[in-house]
Amino acid sequence: MTIKPEPTAVGPRTPAGPQRSRNTDNVPPKLPPQSGLRGGNRWGDRIFGSIAVAAGATIIGAIALMALFLIIRAVPSLRVNKANFFTSSEFVTNDAENLRFGIAELFQVTVLSSLFALVIAVPIAIGIAAFLTNYAPRRLARPFAILVDLLAAVPSIVFGLWGIFVLAPWLEPVARFLNEHLGWFFLFAKGNVSLAGGGTIFTAGVVLAVMILPIITSVTREVFSLTPRGHVEAAQALGATKWEVIRMTVFPYGRSGMIAGSMLGLGRALGETVAVLIILRSAAQAGHWSLFDGGYTFASKIASAAAEFSSPLPTGAYIAAGFVLFILTFIVNALARAAAGGRVSGG
């Protein structure tokens, strides 16, 4: 006897989850209304953007107007100049009918003193920044950093008086030793002024190095302190010493910051006026790129002749020299940006 199974009713199965209508499958979900912070008219973004653009345009416009003013005032004097402006070392503006001025010596003294100061200040500044961020205990690092930063608040005239009356006698034996034993090298050859008294580029460069030291140290210290902690800990986990950690993580990360700080210091050295005017001794002959030369920088020459600015043509001669300094600082900043890869800090 065969038992047949009872037939079961098979009907359409209903899904366990919520049902969706076929007419609403392709309809996009409704988004919540956008708030004023994420959409809408965005008045805050527009206002802030307009202010930012106006600020940038103001700076660019001010620089452009400054350059235009310098060019307009310098051109008449350059037209009546009876010497080569770029190669002559003369700067005679007493007679408006017989102007003879050039920037060769000014350029030489300015560049040589500034670069010499930079060579001295950069290694010391980097060493101080590395000490404050990696070696010094916290209770010592902060007071010492404040002490270094306070150097930037010292007036230029104080640095100048300290340099000529205190530092120059100490540097005179060093200058004589370098001149006697390394005089065959052009930087330490006999200059156009006497070593007695210390009124040379050598003394001015050392004073400028002290003046730009806090600027370079401050920027470099801030960049070093931003080194990612993970990079440092990774190097330490691999067994690196303190010096190896700094060399492999801190220095590569802070390279562009070190360059930016150095260029800021160089800009300060190029434009320094009072301290250099007090220290440098005027020379009767042109220099020959020796650290033991005297003379004037662009800024100190302009400051020393303020009494001659009553006549348009002699004034234009000094404005032309100032325009060259203006261009020189722009070139320095452009080179700094190129060397830093377009970055200001990090990387």
ABEGO torsion letter per residue (X at the ends): XBBBBBBBBBBBBBBABBBBBAAAAABBBBBBBBBAAABEAGAAAAAAAAAAAAAAAAAAAAAAAAAAAAAAAAAAAAAABABBAAABABBBAABAABBBBBAAAAAAAAAAAAAAAAAAAAAAAAAAAAAAAAABBAAAAAAAAAAAAAAAABBAAAAAAAAAAAAAAAAAAAAAAAAAAAAABAAABBBABBABGGBBAAAAAAAAAAAAAAAAAAAAAAAAAABBAAAAAAAAAAGBBAAAAAAAAAAAAAAAAAAAAAAAAAAAAAABAAAAAAABBBBABBBAGBAABBEBBAAAAAAAAAAAAABAAAAAAAAAAAAAAAAAAAAAAAAAAAAAGGBABEX
